[in-house]
Amino acid sequence: MKSVKELNGSAAEVEVAFYDALNRADLDALMALWADDEEIVCIHPGGARLIGHAAIRASWEAVLAGGGLHILPTQLHETHNLMSSVHTVVEGSTASEGAAAHLLATNVYVKTPRGWRIVLHHVSIAPGAAPSDAAGAQILH
């Protein structure tokens, strides 16, 4: 895995590093991926809107206290321009009881002088069964 200083290629690389840090419960690596701006936002499933580094770091510290999350993002839908990139993914995970679960996440990245960085991570609980890969595929007419 590249260090955050080497992540200047794309928002997709930052996203890979984000989920890797979550899975390894590496709080410092996770927080290094966020933009320096104090207006950054994180919303955990069913949680309040958290704004700024201190609130977001404290929330991730609590979430990761029990170890890595074992999240596999799939079905990426990406829209981007030169300065921003919006990704929506289905986050597949395994609950502590071993039951499969899925969440829907929106991750927003902006191009900064330090490269691509996260400005928003918003996750919500998905209703029903996880969509199949075919259900998330785009059909062009």
Secondary structure, 3 states (H helix, E strand, C coil): CCCHHHCCCCHHHHHHHHHHHHHHCCHHHHHHCECCCCCCEEECCCCCEEECHHHHHHHHHHHHHHCCCCEEEEEEEEEECCCEEEEEEEEEEECCCCCEEEEEEEEEEEEECCEEEEEEEEEEECCCCCCCHHHHCCCCC
